[in-house]
């Protein structure tokens, strides 16, 4: 593990290793070196299993941090390759030629973060946001609360706190109206009679 | 094995040759062929999202030539609840009701992984007894999920009785969970710092009774499901995953072990107390739908054995959780980590980034179904009959909630 990290740092201008556990180390490399670095790890160092690709939005620094996590079944450890790319016009080299599974992750990142992966198959096909306009929803500046308040409207609340009255009004509205109007009629007549007498 | 009646109906070679039609490192979908639907030769139909043969709310867009699938596309998005985004607006403890809903059949893995990731970032060590109790619940829910998977496998090939048996036996385990945590489906038993409470009195005996029932179920299933000529002729040779596909597609769990590769997170990078338990990774070799069901059956027996081992070796007393700071003002130091566990479907992991505030900066859930259903299923479905697509999807144990977090 240690010599692999040293190789990455010398060959691909890697930054300081961020050791989390004995079997998990994160290394930051420049975005242009990522594909070469992943290819090296896959073919030479035995990190054959692509665990996941993920992005973190560091809006205060103006970058997306992409994390590629690789696992080696021989050495039983993980290396996370981190790369910062600019938030504006975010674009990254695709690795679908290295791992077929990467295509799905890249498709999701394109949809949810707006990071483009030119050449990746079906990358512009949305999984769920068909016809979505506006900023991609997983970005930090997308306000979920504001969106839901603008898009969905609260239902009209109950007029009464008594569940029996509420359900009767909801289900038998016309009958309730008739009952109430009869009651009012009777009451009014009694009142008038009383006044007369 | 005795001569089966099915041999007379259709001659099915016992061992289908594994054909490698594609180079997995350069898959053909980079140049996906287009089919002229107006020619009348092809028919496009949707299987799902309400189709009972599909595991959950997921759709397959199939292009058929006769009844053979020539092109398949997975469509998800019917179940997206934006969990990862929701978690960014909630405190760590408030995320708990969210994470367990990421996977319905196996919620405990989500609870464990979220708790483990938060504990690792915060530098909390949990008590010894809590580790054993966590492993116990994980193995119990694993059995429930695998039993239901076997039932689904029978149902997808027209053997509905097995499905009913499976659901009934899953319910026995859910009864145990109800006794343990008060909840049947989403238990929230595992919390940061340990587990919510100790086992009730006599829990071991009642668990043992349920385990005996499940062993009896397995005994019945061997006769009804695995010696069934129809099931055999339909599932043998269906959905063969070549061993060379495991790495490019990131296949994990039983689907990978079916090809003969002994990948098991519990053995490779033991978490909790799995390094103190005796078990062997069960592998296959033929890697078809039948083999995968066989492996799942073996893994249920293995989990039963593990639960018995856990009861035998678990410390009888001791604290089950450590005291946390006030969880509503709980700040976790900045950092990022990844923790993984072996679920019934494969490797599941949580990638958590903290920026030092009271809210997680980013939580990424890596579910095994993500690659299995999204890219592998599209490849395996090509060339098989439409009648077998449901059985194939079930044999990969895909779980759409895991895809759409």
Boltz contact constraints between the chains, C-beta under 6 A:
constraints:
  - contact:
      token1: [A, 20]
      token2: [B, 337]
      max_distance: 6.0
  - contact:
      token1: [A, 48]
      token2: [B, 247]
      max_distance: 6.0
  - contact:
      token1: [A, 50]
      token2: [B, 250]
      max_distance: 6.0
  - contact:
      token1: [A, 52]
      token2: [B, 366]
      max_distance: 6.0
  - contact:
      token1: [A, 54]
      token2: [B, 351]
      max_distance: 6.0
  - contact:
      token1: [A, 54]
      token2: [B, 364]
      max_distance: 6.0
  - contact:
      token1: [A, 56]
      token2: [B, 353]
      max_distance: 6.0
  - contact:
      token1: [A, 56]
      token2: [B, 362]
      max_distance: 6.0
  - contact:
      token1: [A, 69]
      token2: [B, 338]
      max_distance: 6.0
  - contact:
      token1: [A, 76]
      token2: [B, 268]
      max_distance: 6.0
  - contact:
      token1: [A, 76]
      token2: [B, 269]
      max_distance: 6.0
  - contact:
      token1: [A, 99]
      token2: [B, 248]
      max_distance: 6.0
  - contact:
      token1: [A, 100]
      token2: [B, 27]
      max_distance: 6.0
  - contact:
      token1: [A, 100]
      token2: [B, 248]
      max_distance: 6.0
  - contact:
      token1: [A, 100]
      token2: [B, 249]
      max_distance: 6.0
  - contact:
      token1: [A, 101]
      token2: [B, 249]
      max_distance: 6.0
  - contact:
      token1: [A, 101]
      token2: [B, 250]
      max_distance: 6.0
  - contact:
      token1: [A, 101]
      token2: [B, 371]
      max_distance: 6.0
  - contact:
      token1: [A, 101]
      token2: [B, 375]
      max_distance: 6.0
  - contact:
      token1: [A, 104]
      token2: [B, 374]
      max_distance: 6.0
  - contact:
      token1: [A, 104]
      token2: [B, 375]
      max_distance: 6.0
  - contact:
      token1: [A, 121]
      token2: [B, 29]
      max_distance: 6.0
  - contact:
      token1: [A, 121]
      token2: [B, 30]
      max_distance: 6.0
  - contact:
      token1: [A, 127]
      token2: [B, 76]
      max_distance: 6.0
  - contact:
      token1: [A, 127]
      token2: [B, 77]
      max_distance: 6.0
  - contact:
      token1: [A, 128]
      token2: [B, 77]
      max_distance: 6.0
  - contact:
      token1: [A, 128]
      token2: [B, 80]
      max_distance: 6.0
  - contact:
      token1: [A, 138]
      token2: [B, 85]
      max_distance: 6.0
  - contact:
      token1: [A, 144]
      token2: [B, 85]
      max_distance: 6.0
